């Protein structure tokens, strides 16, 4: 077989978009050229890569193997390209990060450790974006990147998607809500809700569920640390709503139950907000790629089985 990088990008684009037309638009080629490319790959491999007549278009078992190779190889190539670009453009710079997502430290520190090895000359600092307005600070060049789940239409600011996550309800297995398949806004009326010390407008449970439904929990309690929140929840002192990457470690612990919010669940997206002129800087692009890779690792770690 003669597999090229474009083949890997093709399989990834089709999987992520769910169709040939959208994938062709993403890859900036014609749908006909994309179809010929797929046919060529399948002829080389001797197997079908897609389940025919499925909508959206789905990968076969062989297709998933090629996708796994794409997920492994393409980020390495992109990182290598970024490092080479850094050698040409200079590897020194400043990357001061503000975080509006209190739980984001859980995945950000491993990302920064990898980043440090590749960009040792970049001055990295972190400022929790809770005691100040992070996006105005970005526009004033007081910080260089803001991690946020609330994009705004700001001039000269680019919001680059990092990854999607699910806000998950977590309670003690002794809580009366433990028997429910999913949790609705009304279920919080007689519960103590434990949150990070963040304005409620920045908390998913309020912005996405309680405030639109005009529901107030029976009581509110705040804790700085995720470990303390989980300890209080296990003791049935209250319930919490945390990102899925936080609750992955307790999902199979009999002291806890985790449930989706609403019958279909809620999905949120994290963004890296940067000044538009800085978005294409090699070290900035590399950090964003590392964040996406870390998200994939967390999702796989929390997957059943």
Buried (B, 14 or more C-beta within 10 A) or exposed (E): EEBEEEBBBBBBBBBEBBEBEBBBBBBEBEBEEBEEBBEEBBEEBEBBBBEEEEEEBBBBEBBBBBBEBBBEEBBEEBBEEBBEBBEEEEBEBEBBBBBBBBBBBBBBEBBBEBBEEBBEEBEBEBBBBBEEEBBEBBBEEEBBBBBBBBBEEBEEBBBBEBBEBBBBBBBBEEBEBEEBEEBBBEBBEEBBBBBBEBEEEBBBBBBBBBBEEEBBBEEEBEBEEBEEBBEBBBEBEBBBBBBBBBBBBBBEEEEBBBBBBEEEEBEBBBBBBBBEEBBEBBBBBBBBBBBBBBBEEBBEEBEEE
